[in-house]
Structures are given as C-alpha cells and as structure tokens.
Amino acid sequence: MFSPGFDIKADIENMKFVYGESTFGPDVERRHLDDIRKSLKDPNADGPEILYAIAMDVGKHTDYEDLLKQDLLYGTVMFSKGQIGNEPVRSQGHVHAVSGSCGMSTPEVYEIWSGEAIIYMQEYDQDDPGRCFAVRAKEGDVVIVPPNWAHCTINGSVDKPMVFGAWCVRDYGFEYEGVRAHGGLAYFPIVEDGEIQWTKNELYPVDRSLNILSAREYTEFGIKKGIPIYEQYEHNKELFKFVTQPQVAEKLWKNYTP
C-alpha cells in the first residue's frame, strides 16, 4: 500500500482503520447498499452489504491544532471488492454543499493508497450535466474534484478492495437533490467481462459525451507527484488552502479539466 505519510493501517478483513500512537482518528462509519440505491442504474440490484467504511478526521496529533485552525480535514475510505448487480462498488453521487466557513462549495483532493479508483465527475447536477469525466487513478495518484461539481467514487477493480485518503473542508456537507432527481449521475459504470464500461443515464435530456482520462499531475496547485499529500501539507501548511478557501484558486477552477 502507498504510504500515506502517517501511521495508519487498513484492516481490509474487518473494514476498519488501525491508528498508531502518533495518529488520531475515529471509529469508521460504514455505508451500506441501501444507502446508495437511489443512485444506481438498477436500484434493486444485489451486492455487498457494506460497500465502504469511512473515517473522517485522521492525522498526526502534532498537526491537530493547525488542522482545526485552517478548517482542514483529512479523511480516509476503504471500498469493498465485488459488484452491485452489473455495476462496480461505488458511492452515490453528490455535490459538495456550500461551506459555512468560506461561503462556497469546496473541492476535494483524493490520493489513492491501494487498488484502483475511478473518480467520476460532471459540471452540473441539472438536465445538462456539462462536461463529464471519468478519471482512472492507481496507487499514489492524485485526483482533484473542483467546487460545485457532481461526482462519485468507484472501485476500479471488481477483484480487489480500494483505499484512498482525501483532503476536504472540516465543515463538509453534501447535496443529493439534483443527482437523485435524475436517478444518478449522467453515466453509469457497468462491468462487462471484468472491465468497466459506461452507459448513459437517459434521465438527462441533454446528451454529453464522456471523457475518460488517466490521473495527471497538478503542478498548478503546487502538488508534487509521488510524495504523500499529508506529508506535503506538513512541509507547507498553506499548500491546501485552496481546499478550505477555494476562492484563492478562482482562476484555476475556470475551464478546469481534471
């Protein structure tokens, strides 16, 4: 597993995280299949009972006061392997709600620790979803979801679990209304012969093409490849200011491509 830069281990068998002495973190919250049915192509599909386990607010004890001061939060998530009907294990789609601490919807910075992930994102949760992207990411890759975009996280492999960490704002919240009104996001991931393909959600009347990308480097945000994003925060405590105050990167969000 890619080293996240602090002492934490993923207990895949028991779907939980184990924290070292230098690390703080909560008990996991588990998300079940019934929690996401409204965003599936087949809401009645069978699959793993527990889809993923999430621990919000983890890190080093020595950084805790600074993280509070900055309204910055690190979370980590473990996805089960398997399928939900003919879809891979995934989260439901949502938009990041407007944060009370900054008055804006906020971005999220993913880092894949093990397995493969697909971060699906679209500009809007309305009839016209705007530009649509599916970003494939492997161990050590980083993917940034910008403010206001609807998105979901998908296990990119049906045979292996997937684990990732992410920077987000501390007073995070989610909006589901637009996505649920359309029965999900604009494209559904479908497993065919062990590979993930895509099919359009016909409840979006405006037809938009899907752009399939590989994870890239985000040099414009000052992020370095191959160094854990938590470690990069430790070296430069202001590096992820754009997460909690997205207005500082306003020019980068315009015409953004993940």
Contacts in CASP RR format, 6 or more apart in sequence:
PFRMAT RR
TARGET T0000
AUTHOR 0000-0000-0000
METHOD contacts of the structure
MODEL  1
MFSPGFDIKADIENMKFVYGESTFGPDVERRHLDDIRKSLKDPNADGPEI
LYAIAMDVGKHTDYEDLLKQDLLYGTVMFSKGQIGNEPVRSQGHVHAVSG
SCGMSTPEVYEIWSGEAIIYMQEYDQDDPGRCFAVRAKEGDVVIVPPNWA
HCTINGSVDKPMVFGAWCVRDYGFEYEGVRAHGGLAYFPIVEDGEIQWTK
NELYPVDRSLNILSAREYTEFGIKKGIPIYEQYEHNKELFKFVTQPQVAE
KLWKNYTP
1 10 0 8 1.000
1 113 0 8 1.000
1 114 0 8 1.000
1 139 0 8 1.000
1 163 0 8 1.000
2 111 0 8 1.000
2 112 0 8 1.000
2 113 0 8 1.000
2 114 0 8 1.000
2 139 0 8 1.000
2 140 0 8 1.000
2 228 0 8 1.000
3 228 0 8 1.000
4 76 0 8 1.000
4 111 0 8 1.000
4 113 0 8 1.000
4 165 0 8 1.000
4 228 0 8 1.000
4 230 0 8 1.000
5 228 0 8 1.000
5 230 0 8 1.000
5 231 0 8 1.000
6 22 0 8 1.000
6 23 0 8 1.000
6 58 0 8 1.000
6 59 0 8 1.000
6 60 0 8 1.000
6 230 0 8 1.000
7 19 0 8 1.000
7 20 0 8 1.000
7 21 0 8 1.000
7 22 0 8 1.000
7 23 0 8 1.000
8 17 0 8 1.000
8 18 0 8 1.000
8 19 0 8 1.000
8 20 0 8 1.000
8 23 0 8 1.000
8 58 0 8 1.000
8 59 0 8 1.000
8 76 0 8 1.000
9 17 0 8 1.000
9 18 0 8 1.000
9 20 0 8 1.000
10 17 0 8 1.000
10 18 0 8 1.000
10 76 0 8 1.000
10 78 0 8 1.000
10 113 0 8 1.000
10 114 0 8 1.000
10 163 0 8 1.000
11 17 0 8 1.000
11 18 0 8 1.000
12 78 0 8 1.000
12 161 0 8 1.000
12 163 0 8 1.000
15 28 0 8 1.000
15 30 0 8 1.000
15 50 0 8 1.000
15 53 0 8 1.000
15 78 0 8 1.000
15 80 0 8 1.000
16 27 0 8 1.000
16 28 0 8 1.000
16 53 0 8 1.000
16 78 0 8 1.000
17 25 0 8 1.000
17 28 0 8 1.000
17 53 0 8 1.000
17 55 0 8 1.000
17 58 0 8 1.000
17 76 0 8 1.000
17 78 0 8 1.000
19 25 0 8 1.000
19 58 0 8 1.000
22 60 0 8 1.000
22 61 0 8 1.000
22 62 0 8 1.000
23 58 0 8 1.000
23 59 0 8 1.000
23 60 0 8 1.000
23 61 0 8 1.000
24 57 0 8 1.000
24 58 0 8 1.000
24 59 0 8 1.000
24 60 0 8 1.000
24 61 0 8 1.000
24 64 0 8 1.000
25 55 0 8 1.000
25 57 0 8 1.000
25 58 0 8 1.000
25 59 0 8 1.000
26 55 0 8 1.000
26 56 0 8 1.000
26 57 0 8 1.000
26 58 0 8 1.000
27 55 0 8 1.000
28 53 0 8 1.000
28 54 0 8 1.000
28 55 0 8 1.000
28 78 0 8 1.000
29 53 0 8 1.000
29 54 0 8 1.000
29 55 0 8 1.000
29 56 0 8 1.000
30 50 0 8 1.000
30 52 0 8 1.000
30 53 0 8 1.000
30 54 0 8 1.000
31 50 0 8 1.000
31 51 0 8 1.000
31 52 0 8 1.000
31 53 0 8 1.000
31 54 0 8 1.000
31 91 0 8 1.000
32 49 0 8 1.000
32 50 0 8 1.000
32 51 0 8 1.000
33 46 0 8 1.000
33 47 0 8 1.000
33 48 0 8 1.000
33 49 0 8 1.000
33 51 0 8 1.000
33 84 0 8 1.000
35 51 0 8 1.000
35 92 0 8 1.000
36 51 0 8 1.000
36 90 0 8 1.000
36 91 0 8 1.000
36 92 0 8 1.000
37 43 0 8 1.000
37 44 0 8 1.000
38 92 0 8 1.000
38 176 0 8 1.000
38 180 0 8 1.000
38 183 0 8 1.000
38 184 0 8 1.000
39 92 0 8 1.000
39 93 0 8 1.000
39 152 0 8 1.000
39 179 0 8 1.000
39 180 0 8 1.000
39 183 0 8 1.000
39 184 0 8 1.000
39 185 0 8 1.000
40 84 0 8 1.000
40 87 0 8 1.000
40 184 0 8 1.000
40 188 0 8 1.000
41 86 0 8 1.000
41 87 0 8 1.000
41 188 0 8 1.000
41 190 0 8 1.000
41 199 0 8 1.000
41 201 0 8 1.000
42 85 0 8 1.000
42 86 0 8 1.000
42 87 0 8 1.000
45 84 0 8 1.000
45 85 0 8 1.000
45 86 0 8 1.000
45 87 0 8 1.000
46 84 0 8 1.000
46 85 0 8 1.000
47 82 0 8 1.000
47 83 0 8 1.000
47 84 0 8 1.000
47 85 0 8 1.000
48 80 0 8 1.000
48 81 0 8 1.000
48 82 0 8 1.000
48 84 0 8 1.000
48 89 0 8 1.000
50 80 0 8 1.000
51 79 0 8 1.000
51 80 0 8 1.000
51 84 0 8 1.000
51 89 0 8 1.000
51 90 0 8 1.000
51 91 0 8 1.000
52 77 0 8 1.000
52 78 0 8 1.000
52 79 0 8 1.000
52 80 0 8 1.000
52 89 0 8 1.000
52 91 0 8 1.000
53 77 0 8 1.000
53 78 0 8 1.000
54 75 0 8 1.000
54 76 0 8 1.000
54 77 0 8 1.000
54 78 0 8 1.000
55 75 0 8 1.000
55 76 0 8 1.000
55 77 0 8 1.000
56 73 0 8 1.000
56 75 0 8 1.000
56 172 0 8 1.000
57 73 0 8 1.000
57 74 0 8 1.000
57 75 0 8 1.000
57 170 0 8 1.000
58 74 0 8 1.000
58 75 0 8 1.000
58 76 0 8 1.000
59 67 0 8 1.000
59 74 0 8 1.000
59 230 0 8 1.000
60 234 0 8 1.000
63 233 0 8 1.000
63 234 0 8 1.000
66 72 0 8 1.000
66 237 0 8 1.000
67 73 0 8 1.000
67 74 0 8 1.000
67 170 0 8 1.000
68 170 0 8 1.000
70 237 0 8 1.000
70 241 0 8 1.000
70 244 0 8 1.000
71 99 0 8 1.000
71 101 0 8 1.000
71 102 0 8 1.000
71 169 0 8 1.000
71 170 0 8 1.000
71 171 0 8 1.000
71 244 0 8 1.000
72 167 0 8 1.000
72 169 0 8 1.000
72 170 0 8 1.000
72 233 0 8 1.000
72 240 0 8 1.000
72 243 0 8 1.000
72 244 0 8 1.000
73 167 0 8 1.000
73 168 0 8 1.000
73 169 0 8 1.000
73 170 0 8 1.000
73 172 0 8 1.000
74 165 0 8 1.000
74 166 0 8 1.000
74 167 0 8 1.000
74 168 0 8 1.000
74 230 0 8 1.000
75 165 0 8 1.000
75 166 0 8 1.000
75 167 0 8 1.000
75 168 0 8 1.000
76 113 0 8 1.000
76 163 0 8 1.000
76 164 0 8 1.000
76 165 0 8 1.000
76 166 0 8 1.000
77 153 0 8 1.000
77 163 0 8 1.000
77 164 0 8 1.000
77 165 0 8 1.000
77 166 0 8 1.000
78 161 0 8 1.000
78 162 0 8 1.000
78 163 0 8 1.000
79 89 0 8 1.000
79 117 0 8 1.000
79 153 0 8 1.000
79 155 0 8 1.000
79 161 0 8 1.000
79 162 0 8 1.000
79 163 0 8 1.000
80 89 0 8 1.000
80 155 0 8 1.000
80 161 0 8 1.000
81 89 0 8 1.000
81 155 0 8 1.000
81 157 0 8 1.000
81 158 0 8 1.000
81 159 0 8 1.000
81 160 0 8 1.000
81 161 0 8 1.000
81 162 0 8 1.000
82 88 0 8 1.000
82 89 0 8 1.000
82 155 0 8 1.000
82 158 0 8 1.000
82 159 0 8 1.000
83 89 0 8 1.000
83 158 0 8 1.000
83 191 0 8 1.000
84 90 0 8 1.000
86 190 0 8 1.000
86 191 0 8 1.000
86 192 0 8 1.000
87 188 0 8 1.000
87 189 0 8 1.000
87 190 0 8 1.000
87 191 0 8 1.000
88 118 0 8 1.000
88 154 0 8 1.000
88 155 0 8 1.000
88 156 0 8 1.000
88 157 0 8 1.000
88 158 0 8 1.000
88 189 0 8 1.000
88 191 0 8 1.000
88 196 0 8 1.000
89 154 0 8 1.000
89 155 0 8 1.000
89 158 0 8 1.000
90 152 0 8 1.000
90 153 0 8 1.000
90 154 0 8 1.000
90 155 0 8 1.000
90 189 0 8 1.000
91 152 0 8 1.000
91 153 0 8 1.000
91 154 0 8 1.000
92 152 0 8 1.000
92 176 0 8 1.000
92 179 0 8 1.000
92 184 0 8 1.000
93 150 0 8 1.000
93 151 0 8 1.000
93 152 0 8 1.000
93 176 0 8 1.000
93 179 0 8 1.000
93 184 0 8 1.000
93 185 0 8 1.000
94 150 0 8 1.000
94 151 0 8 1.000
94 152 0 8 1.000
94 174 0 8 1.000
94 175 0 8 1.000
94 176 0 8 1.000
94 179 0 8 1.000
95 105 0 8 1.000
95 125 0 8 1.000
95 148 0 8 1.000
95 149 0 8 1.000
95 150 0 8 1.000
95 151 0 8 1.000
95 174 0 8 1.000
95 175 0 8 1.000
95 178 0 8 1.000
95 179 0 8 1.000
96 105 0 8 1.000
96 106 0 8 1.000
96 107 0 8 1.000
96 108 0 8 1.000
96 145 0 8 1.000
96 147 0 8 1.000
96 148 0 8 1.000
96 168 0 8 1.000
96 169 0 8 1.000
96 172 0 8 1.000
96 173 0 8 1.000
96 174 0 8 1.000
96 175 0 8 1.000
97 105 0 8 1.000
97 172 0 8 1.000
97 173 0 8 1.000
97 174 0 8 1.000
97 175 0 8 1.000
98 104 0 8 1.000
98 105 0 8 1.000
99 105 0 8 1.000
99 106 0 8 1.000
99 169 0 8 1.000
99 171 0 8 1.000
99 172 0 8 1.000
99 173 0 8 1.000
99 244 0 8 1.000
100 171 0 8 1.000
101 169 0 8 1.000
101 170 0 8 1.000
101 171 0 8 1.000
101 244 0 8 1.000
102 169 0 8 1.000
102 244 0 8 1.000
102 245 0 8 1.000
102 246 0 8 1.000
102 247 0 8 1.000
104 147 0 8 1.000
104 246 0 8 1.000
104 247 0 8 1.000
105 147 0 8 1.000
105 148 0 8 1.000
105 246 0 8 1.000
106 147 0 8 1.000
106 168 0 8 1.000
106 169 0 8 1.000
106 172 0 8 1.000
106 243 0 8 1.000
106 244 0 8 1.000
106 246 0 8 1.000
107 144 0 8 1.000
107 145 0 8 1.000
107 146 0 8 1.000
107 147 0 8 1.000
107 168 0 8 1.000
107 242 0 8 1.000
107 243 0 8 1.000
107 246 0 8 1.000
107 253 0 8 1.000
108 144 0 8 1.000
108 145 0 8 1.000
108 166 0 8 1.000
108 167 0 8 1.000
108 168 0 8 1.000
108 243 0 8 1.000
109 142 0 8 1.000
109 143 0 8 1.000
109 144 0 8 1.000
109 166 0 8 1.000
109 167 0 8 1.000
109 168 0 8 1.000
109 223 0 8 1.000
109 229 0 8 1.000
109 240 0 8 1.000
109 243 0 8 1.000
110 117 0 8 1.000
110 119 0 8 1.000
110 137 0 8 1.000
110 142 0 8 1.000
110 143 0 8 1.000
110 144 0 8 1.000
110 145 0 8 1.000
110 153 0 8 1.000
110 164 0 8 1.000
110 165 0 8 1.000
110 166 0 8 1.000
111 140 0 8 1.000
111 141 0 8 1.000
111 142 0 8 1.000
111 164 0 8 1.000
111 165 0 8 1.000
111 166 0 8 1.000
111 228 0 8 1.000
111 229 0 8 1.000
112 137 0 8 1.000
112 138 0 8 1.000
112 139 0 8 1.000
112 140 0 8 1.000
112 141 0 8 1.000
112 142 0 8 1.000
112 143 0 8 1.000
112 162 0 8 1.000
112 163 0 8 1.000
112 164 0 8 1.000
112 165 0 8 1.000
112 215 0 8 1.000
113 139 0 8 1.000
113 140 0 8 1.000
113 163 0 8 1.000
113 164 0 8 1.000
113 165 0 8 1.000
114 139 0 8 1.000
114 160 0 8 1.000
114 161 0 8 1.000
114 162 0 8 1.000
114 163 0 8 1.000
115 138 0 8 1.000
115 139 0 8 1.000
115 155 0 8 1.000
115 156 0 8 1.000
115 157 0 8 1.000
115 160 0 8 1.000
115 161 0 8 1.000
115 162 0 8 1.000
115 163 0 8 1.000
116 136 0 8 1.000
116 137 0 8 1.000
116 138 0 8 1.000
116 139 0 8 1.000
116 155 0 8 1.000
116 156 0 8 1.000
116 157 0 8 1.000
116 160 0 8 1.000
116 162 0 8 1.000
117 136 0 8 1.000
117 137 0 8 1.000
117 138 0 8 1.000
117 141 0 8 1.000
117 143 0 8 1.000
117 153 0 8 1.000
117 154 0 8 1.000
117 155 0 8 1.000
117 156 0 8 1.000
117 162 0 8 1.000
117 164 0 8 1.000
118 134 0 8 1.000
118 135 0 8 1.000
118 136 0 8 1.000
118 137 0 8 1.000
118 153 0 8 1.000
118 154 0 8 1.000
118 155 0 8 1.000
118 156 0 8 1.000
118 189 0 8 1.000
118 196 0 8 1.000
119 134 0 8 1.000
119 135 0 8 1.000
119 137 0 8 1.000
119 143 0 8 1.000
119 145 0 8 1.000
119 151 0 8 1.000
119 152 0 8 1.000
119 153 0 8 1.000
119 154 0 8 1.000
119 258 0 8 1.000
120 132 0 8 1.000
120 133 0 8 1.000
120 134 0 8 1.000
120 135 0 8 1.000
120 151 0 8 1.000
120 152 0 8 1.000
120 153 0 8 1.000
120 154 0 8 1.000
120 185 0 8 1.000
120 187 0 8 1.000
120 189 0 8 1.000
121 132 0 8 1.000
121 133 0 8 1.000
121 135 0 8 1.000
121 145 0 8 1.000
121 146 0 8 1.000
121 149 0 8 1.000
121 150 0 8 1.000
121 151 0 8 1.000
121 258 0 8 1.000
122 129 0 8 1.000
122 130 0 8 1.000
122 131 0 8 1.000
122 132 0 8 1.000
122 133 0 8 1.000
122 149 0 8 1.000
122 150 0 8 1.000
122 151 0 8 1.000
122 185 0 8 1.000
122 186 0 8 1.000
122 208 0 8 1.000
123 129 0 8 1.000
123 130 0 8 1.000
123 131 0 8 1.000
123 132 0 8 1.000
123 148 0 8 1.000
123 149 0 8 1.000
123 150 0 8 1.000
124 130 0 8 1.000
124 148 0 8 1.000
124 149 0 8 1.000
124 150 0 8 1.000
125 150 0 8 1.000
125 175 0 8 1.000
125 177 0 8 1.000
125 178 0 8 1.000
125 179 0 8 1.000
125 181 0 8 1.000
125 182 0 8 1.000
126 178 0 8 1.000
127 182 0 8 1.000
127 204 0 8 1.000
127 205 0 8 1.000
127 206 0 8 1.000
128 204 0 8 1.000
128 206 0 8 1.000
128 208 0 8 1.000
129 150 0 8 1.000
129 185 0 8 1.000
129 186 0 8 1.000
129 204 0 8 1.000
129 206 0 8 1.000
129 208 0 8 1.000
130 206 0 8 1.000
130 208 0 8 1.000
131 208 0 8 1.000
131 211 0 8 1.000
132 186 0 8 1.000
132 187 0 8 1.000
132 208 0 8 1.000
132 209 0 8 1.000
132 210 0 8 1.000
132 211 0 8 1.000
133 210 0 8 1.000
133 211 0 8 1.000
133 212 0 8 1.000
133 213 0 8 1.000
133 257 0 8 1.000
133 258 0 8 1.000
134 187 0 8 1.000
134 189 0 8 1.000
134 198 0 8 1.000
134 210 0 8 1.000
134 211 0 8 1.000
134 212 0 8 1.000
134 213 0 8 1.000
135 143 0 8 1.000
135 213 0 8 1.000
135 214 0 8 1.000
135 215 0 8 1.000
135 258 0 8 1.000
136 156 0 8 1.000
136 212 0 8 1.000
136 213 0 8 1.000
136 214 0 8 1.000
136 215 0 8 1.000
137 143 0 8 1.000
137 214 0 8 1.000
137 215 0 8 1.000
138 215 0 8 1.000
140 226 0 8 1.000
141 215 0 8 1.000
142 215 0 8 1.000
142 217 0 8 1.000
142 218 0 8 1.000
142 223 0 8 1.000
142 225 0 8 1.000
142 229 0 8 1.000
143 215 0 8 1.000
143 258 0 8 1.000
144 218 0 8 1.000
144 221 0 8 1.000
144 258 0 8 1.000
145 151 0 8 1.000
145 258 0 8 1.000
146 246 0 8 1.000
146 253 0 8 1.000
146 256 0 8 1.000
146 258 0 8 1.000
147 246 0 8 1.000
147 253 0 8 1.000
150 178 0 8 1.000
150 179 0 8 1.000
150 185 0 8 1.000
151 185 0 8 1.000
152 185 0 8 1.000
153 164 0 8 1.000
154 189 0 8 1.000
154 196 0 8 1.000
155 161 0 8 1.000
155 162 0 8 1.000
156 162 0 8 1.000
156 196 0 8 1.000
158 191 0 8 1.000
158 194 0 8 1.000
165 229 0 8 1.000
167 229 0 8 1.000
167 233 0 8 1.000
167 240 0 8 1.000
167 243 0 8 1.000
168 243 0 8 1.000
169 243 0 8 1.000
169 244 0 8 1.000
170 244 0 8 1.000
179 185 0 8 1.000
182 201 0 8 1.000
182 203 0 8 1.000
182 204 0 8 1.000
183 201 0 8 1.000
183 203 0 8 1.000
184 201 0 8 1.000
184 203 0 8 1.000
185 201 0 8 1.000
186 200 0 8 1.000
186 201 0 8 1.000
186 204 0 8 1.000
186 208 0 8 1.000
186 210 0 8 1.000
187 198 0 8 1.000
187 199 0 8 1.000
187 200 0 8 1.000
187 201 0 8 1.000
187 210 0 8 1.000
188 198 0 8 1.000
188 199 0 8 1.000
188 200 0 8 1.000
188 201 0 8 1.000
189 196 0 8 1.000
189 197 0 8 1.000
189 198 0 8 1.000
190 196 0 8 1.000
190 197 0 8 1.000
190 198 0 8 1.000
190 199 0 8 1.000
191 197 0 8 1.000
198 210 0 8 1.000
198 212 0 8 1.000
200 207 0 8 1.000
213 258 0 8 1.000
216 258 0 8 1.000
217 223 0 8 1.000
217 225 0 8 1.000
220 252 0 8 1.000
221 242 0 8 1.000
221 249 0 8 1.000
221 252 0 8 1.000
222 239 0 8 1.000
223 229 0 8 1.000
223 232 0 8 1.000
223 239 0 8 1.000
224 232 0 8 1.000
229 240 0 8 1.000
232 239 0 8 1.000
233 239 0 8 1.000
233 240 0 8 1.000
241 248 0 8 1.000
242 248 0 8 1.000
242 249 0 8 1.000
242 252 0 8 1.000
246 253 0 8 1.000
END
